[in-house]
Amino acid sequence: MNRKIILSAAWGAAMSVATGALADMPVFTAQCPTGITIGSDPAGNVRVNGTPASVVMFNQHYFEATAGGITFPISTEEDGSGLHVRFEPPGSAGGFCTILFHDSGPAPFDSMAGAGGPDHFEVSVTGRLNVRSAPSTAAVIVGKLPSGTVVENLGCQQSEGRTWCHIADGDASGWAASDFLTEASGPVRAARATPVVESGMASHTVERVQFPRGETGTEFTDSLEAGGSRRYVLGARSGQDLYFRLAANGSGMTYVVYNPDGSVMQDEIGADTEFRTQLWQSGDHTIEVYNTSNSAQSYNVIFGIN
């Protein structure tokens, strides 16, 4: 952190950009503790869990982004390599974030990006579109968007022989293949956005599941409006077994299971398939239930942890 101490003395020479758009900002996505995702798009916009951050530039190799009262020092070596991203919450020493994606070279833009491209896209896909931490099918899924969602276009580039676009829906941001995006007009409209990162909640409801004293499971009846979703959060330890069953009162009910780090443990499956697995992470596991039908539905859920 010596670099930061030296540069802080030259604060008066720093350039503050409220919108976070800086040409020298590296393109990256990083996962910080406590469910925080920070990233920069090819245009230099920095977002924290989908929300634009304020950025102070000290030089072309050191920046500080701020969002929600948390400071994120961002630094690279002189050749653009060796990206380091930290998070520094108030009253805490913080720590380093895990780099999920870093493009140290200039991004080759597609014709859809920049001044010649649309400001917004609409998701056009059967089911839900995977939004990833980097422009790669091997990158971590950071969210899922249903067809009809209108998103902001933050810039597109070529990767793995196809065009990927950095998009944001107001709750989360990430990369999606342009094959499933069509030009649209704003504003951003999330039909039912589903950011995986817990602190980037969309308009769905969240309920923490608690078992009766001395029991290893519970069940109850719930309901969802057409197109709605609900997250059920359960704390569990690595090595324990998780069981879940969704009994729907009609068709169109599905669910997704997430690990504590936000990665997808079980991709979207129908209510006719029960879920059982041994856990490999400790913390809050999330099961999100969707009603993809055109009418309200009631359903029964069964949870078990052994």
C-alpha positions as CSV (number, residue, x, y, z in Angstrom):
1,M,0.0,0.0,0.0
2,N,3.0,2.3,-0.2
3,R,1.9,3.5,-3.6
4,K,-1.4,4.6,-2.1
5,I,0.3,6.6,0.7
6,I,2.5,8.4,-1.7
7,L,-0.3,9.2,-4.2
8,S,-2.6,10.4,-1.4
9,A,-0.2,13.2,-0.7
10,A,-0.8,14.4,-4.2
11,W,-4.6,14.5,-3.9
12,G,-4.8,17.9,-5.4
13,A,-3.6,16.6,-8.7
14,A,-6.1,13.8,-8.8
15,M,-9.0,13.9,-11.2
16,S,-12.5,13.1,-9.8
17,V,-15.1,11.7,-12.1
18,A,-18.6,11.3,-10.6
19,T,-19.9,9.0,-13.3
20,G,-16.9,6.7,-13.1
21,A,-16.0,6.9,-16.8
22,L,-12.2,6.9,-17.4
23,A,-10.4,5.9,-20.5
24,D,-7.4,4.4,-18.6
25,M,-9.5,2.3,-16.3
26,P,-8.8,-1.4,-16.9
27,V,-11.7,-3.6,-18.0
28,F,-12.3,-6.1,-15.2
29,T,-14.8,-7.9,-13.0
30,A,-13.9,-8.8,-9.4
31,Q,-15.8,-10.5,-6.5
32,C,-15.3,-9.0,-3.1
33,P,-16.2,-10.5,0.3
34,T,-19.8,-10.1,1.6
35,G,-21.3,-10.5,-1.8
36,I,-20.0,-7.4,-3.6
37,T,-19.2,-7.5,-7.3
38,I,-17.3,-4.6,-8.9
39,G,-16.4,-4.2,-12.5
40,S,-15.4,-1.7,-15.2
41,D,-16.7,-1.8,-18.8
42,P,-14.7,-0.9,-22.0
43,A,-16.0,2.7,-21.7
44,G,-14.4,3.0,-18.3
45,N,-17.6,3.0,-16.3
46,V,-17.2,1.4,-12.8
47,R,-20.2,-0.3,-11.2
48,V,-20.6,-1.9,-7.8
49,N,-23.4,-4.5,-7.8
50,G,-24.8,-2.7,-10.9
51,T,-24.7,0.8,-9.3
52,P,-22.5,3.5,-10.9
53,A,-19.5,4.3,-8.6
54,S,-17.7,7.6,-8.2
55,V,-14.0,7.4,-9.3
56,V,-10.9,9.4,-8.4
57,M,-8.0,8.9,-10.8
58,F,-4.5,9.5,-9.4
59,N,-2.7,8.3,-12.5
60,Q,-3.3,5.9,-15.3
61,H,-2.3,3.0,-13.0
62,Y,-4.2,3.8,-9.8
63,F,-7.8,4.7,-9.1
64,E,-10.2,4.7,-6.2
65,A,-13.9,3.9,-6.7
66,T,-16.5,4.7,-4.1
67,A,-20.0,3.3,-3.7
68,G,-22.2,2.8,-0.7
69,G,-19.6,4.3,1.6
70,I,-17.0,1.6,0.6
71,T,-13.7,2.6,-1.1
72,F,-12.3,0.3,-3.8
73,P,-8.6,1.0,-4.6
74,I,-7.8,-0.3,-8.1
75,S,-4.2,-0.6,-9.3
76,T,-2.1,-2.1,-12.1
77,E,1.5,-2.4,-13.0
78,E,3.0,0.1,-15.5
79,D,2.4,-2.4,-18.4
80,G,-1.3,-2.8,-17.5
81,S,-0.8,-6.3,-15.9
82,G,-1.0,-7.3,-12.3
83,L,-4.5,-5.9,-11.5
84,H,-5.3,-5.5,-7.8
85,V,-8.7,-4.5,-6.4
86,R,-9.3,-4.0,-2.7
87,F,-12.4,-3.2,-0.7
88,E,-12.1,-0.9,2.4
89,P,-15.4,-0.5,4.3
90,P,-15.6,2.2,7.0
91,G,-14.0,1.1,10.3
92,S,-12.6,-2.1,8.8
93,A,-9.3,-3.1,7.3
94,G,-11.1,-4.8,4.4
95,G,-9.1,-7.0,2.0
96,F,-8.5,-8.0,-1.5
97,C,-11.1,-8.9,-4.1
98,T,-10.9,-12.0,-6.4
99,I,-10.3,-11.0,-10.0
100,L,-12.8,-12.9,-12.2
101,F,-11.9,-11.2,-15.5
102,H,-9.2,-8.7,-16.6
103,D,-8.6,-7.5,-20.1
104,S,-5.2,-5.7,-20.0
105,G,-5.3,-4.9,-23.7
106,P,-7.5,-2.6,-25.7
107,A,-10.9,-4.1,-26.2
108,P,-12.0,-4.8,-29.8
109,F,-15.4,-3.3,-30.1
110,D,-18.2,-4.5,-32.1
111,S,-20.3,-2.2,-34.3
112,M,-23.0,-2.3,-31.7
113,A,-20.8,-0.6,-29.1
114,G,-20.1,3.1,-28.6
115,A,-21.6,5.9,-30.6
116,G,-22.7,3.7,-33.5
117,G,-24.6,1.2,-31.3
118,P,-27.9,1.2,-29.4
119,D,-28.1,2.6,-25.8
120,H,-30.3,-0.3,-24.8
121,F,-31.0,-3.9,-25.6
122,E,-34.0,-6.2,-25.0
123,V,-33.4,-9.8,-24.0
124,S,-34.8,-12.2,-26.5
125,V,-34.4,-15.8,-25.3
126,T,-36.3,-18.9,-24.5
127,G,-36.1,-19.3,-20.7
128,R,-33.5,-17.0,-19.1
129,L,-30.3,-15.4,-20.4
130,N,-27.2,-16.2,-18.4
131,V,-25.2,-13.0,-17.5
132,R,-21.6,-13.8,-16.8
133,S,-18.7,-12.1,-15.0
134,A,-16.6,-12.0,-18.2
135,P,-17.1,-12.4,-21.9
136,S,-16.7,-16.2,-21.9
137,T,-18.9,-19.2,-21.6
138,A,-16.5,-20.4,-18.8
139,A,-17.0,-17.3,-16.7
140,V,-19.1,-17.4,-13.5
141,I,-22.8,-16.7,-13.9
142,V,-23.7,-13.5,-12.0
143,G,-27.3,-13.2,-13.0
144,K,-30.2,-14.5,-15.1
145,L,-32.5,-12.3,-17.1
146,P,-35.9,-13.3,-18.6
147,S,-37.0,-12.5,-22.1
148,G,-38.4,-9.0,-22.4
149,T,-35.9,-7.4,-20.0
150,V,-34.6,-4.0,-21.3
151,V,-31.0,-3.4,-20.3
152,E,-28.4,-0.7,-20.7
153,N,-25.6,-1.3,-23.3
154,L,-22.2,-0.6,-21.7
155,G,-20.2,-1.7,-24.7
156,C,-19.6,-4.9,-26.8
157,Q,-16.5,-6.8,-27.9
158,Q,-15.4,-9.9,-29.7
159,S,-14.4,-13.0,-27.6
160,E,-14.4,-16.7,-28.3
161,G,-15.6,-16.1,-31.9
162,R,-18.7,-14.3,-30.9
163,T,-19.9,-10.8,-29.8
164,W,-20.3,-10.2,-26.1
165,C,-22.0,-7.1,-24.6
166,H,-21.6,-5.7,-21.1
167,I,-25.1,-5.0,-19.9
168,A,-26.8,-3.6,-16.8
169,D,-30.4,-4.0,-15.6
170,G,-30.3,-1.6,-12.7
171,D,-29.7,-4.3,-10.2
172,A,-26.6,-6.1,-11.6
173,S,-24.2,-5.9,-14.5
174,G,-22.3,-8.5,-16.5
175,W,-21.6,-10.0,-19.9
176,A,-24.1,-11.6,-22.3
177,A,-23.9,-13.0,-25.8
178,S,-25.3,-10.6,-28.4
179,D,-27.1,-13.5,-30.1
180,F,-29.8,-13.1,-27.5
181,L,-30.0,-9.2,-27.5
182,T,-32.0,-7.0,-29.8
183,E,-31.9,-3.3,-30.2
184,A,-34.5,-1.5,-27.9
185,S,-35.3,1.9,-26.5
186,G,-34.9,2.8,-22.8
187,P,-35.4,3.2,-20.0
188,V,-34.1,0.0,-18.4
189,R,-37.0,-2.3,-17.6
190,A,-36.3,-5.5,-15.6
191,A,-39.2,-7.9,-16.3
192,R,-37.9,-10.1,-13.5
193,A,-34.2,-9.5,-13.0
194,T,-32.3,-12.1,-10.9
195,P,-28.9,-11.0,-9.8
196,V,-27.1,-13.8,-8.1
197,V,-25.1,-11.6,-5.7
198,E,-27.3,-11.2,-2.6
199,S,-26.5,-7.6,-2.0
200,G,-27.7,-6.8,-5.5
201,M,-31.3,-7.7,-4.8
202,A,-33.9,-7.1,-7.5
203,S,-37.7,-6.7,-6.9
204,H,-38.2,-10.2,-5.7
205,T,-38.9,-11.0,-2.1
206,V,-36.5,-12.8,0.2
207,E,-37.4,-15.1,3.1
208,R,-35.0,-16.7,5.6
209,V,-36.1,-20.3,6.3
210,Q,-36.0,-21.4,10.0
211,F,-36.6,-24.9,11.2
212,P,-38.6,-25.7,14.3
213,R,-36.4,-26.4,17.4
214,G,-34.9,-29.8,17.2
215,E,-36.0,-30.5,13.6
216,T,-33.8,-30.9,10.5
217,G,-36.4,-29.7,8.1
218,T,-39.6,-27.8,7.5
219,E,-42.4,-27.4,4.9
220,F,-45.0,-24.8,4.2
221,T,-47.3,-23.4,1.6
222,D,-46.7,-20.2,-0.3
223,S,-47.9,-18.4,-3.4
224,L,-46.6,-16.2,-6.2
225,E,-48.2,-13.8,-8.7
226,A,-47.7,-14.5,-12.4
227,G,-44.1,-13.8,-13.4
228,G,-43.0,-13.4,-9.7
229,S,-40.1,-15.0,-7.9
230,R,-39.2,-15.5,-4.2
231,R,-35.8,-16.3,-2.6
232,Y,-35.5,-18.7,0.3
233,V,-32.3,-18.4,2.3
234,L,-30.9,-21.2,4.5
235,G,-27.7,-21.3,6.5
236,A,-25.7,-24.5,6.2
237,R,-22.2,-25.9,6.6
238,S,-19.9,-27.6,4.1
239,G,-20.4,-31.4,4.2
240,Q,-24.1,-31.2,5.2
241,D,-26.8,-32.5,2.9
242,L,-29.4,-30.1,1.4
243,Y,-32.8,-31.4,0.3
244,F,-35.5,-29.3,-1.5
245,R,-38.8,-30.2,-3.1
246,L,-41.3,-27.9,-4.8
247,A,-44.8,-29.2,-5.2
248,A,-46.7,-26.9,-7.6
249,N,-50.4,-26.3,-7.9
250,G,-50.1,-26.0,-11.7
251,S,-47.6,-25.7,-14.5
252,G,-44.7,-23.2,-15.0
253,M,-43.1,-23.4,-11.5
254,T,-39.3,-23.7,-11.5
255,Y,-36.4,-23.1,-9.2
256,V,-32.7,-22.4,-9.1
257,V,-30.2,-23.2,-6.2
258,Y,-27.2,-20.9,-5.5
259,N,-24.0,-21.4,-3.4
260,P,-23.1,-18.9,-0.7
261,D,-20.5,-17.3,-3.1
262,G,-23.3,-16.6,-5.6
263,S,-22.4,-19.3,-8.1
264,V,-25.2,-21.6,-9.5
265,M,-25.3,-25.0,-7.8
266,Q,-28.4,-26.2,-9.7
267,D,-29.5,-24.4,-12.8
268,E,-33.2,-23.8,-13.4
269,I,-35.3,-27.0,-13.2
270,G,-39.0,-27.7,-13.0
271,A,-41.1,-28.5,-10.0
272,D,-41.3,-32.2,-11.0
273,T,-37.6,-32.7,-10.0
274,E,-36.5,-32.8,-6.4
275,F,-33.1,-31.6,-5.4
276,R,-30.6,-33.3,-3.0
277,T,-26.8,-32.8,-2.7
278,Q,-23.9,-32.6,-0.3
279,L,-22.8,-29.0,0.2
280,W,-19.2,-27.9,-0.4
281,Q,-19.5,-24.3,1.0
282,S,-20.5,-22.9,4.3
283,G,-22.9,-20.0,4.6
284,D,-26.2,-18.8,3.2
285,H,-27.6,-21.0,0.4
286,T,-30.4,-19.6,-1.7
287,I,-33.2,-21.3,-3.5
288,E,-35.2,-19.1,-5.8
289,V,-38.7,-20.2,-6.9
290,Y,-40.2,-18.8,-10.1
291,N,-43.8,-18.7,-11.4
292,T,-43.3,-18.5,-15.2
293,S,-47.0,-19.0,-15.9
294,N,-49.6,-16.3,-16.7
295,S,-51.6,-16.7,-13.5
296,A,-51.0,-16.7,-9.8
297,Q,-50.2,-20.0,-8.2
298,S,-49.9,-21.6,-4.8
299,Y,-47.2,-24.2,-4.0
300,N,-45.7,-26.2,-1.3
301,V,-42.0,-26.2,-0.4
302,I,-40.0,-28.8,1.7
303,F,-36.5,-28.0,3.0
304,G,-34.1,-30.3,4.8
305,I,-30.5,-30.0,6.0
306,N,-28.8,-33.0,7.6
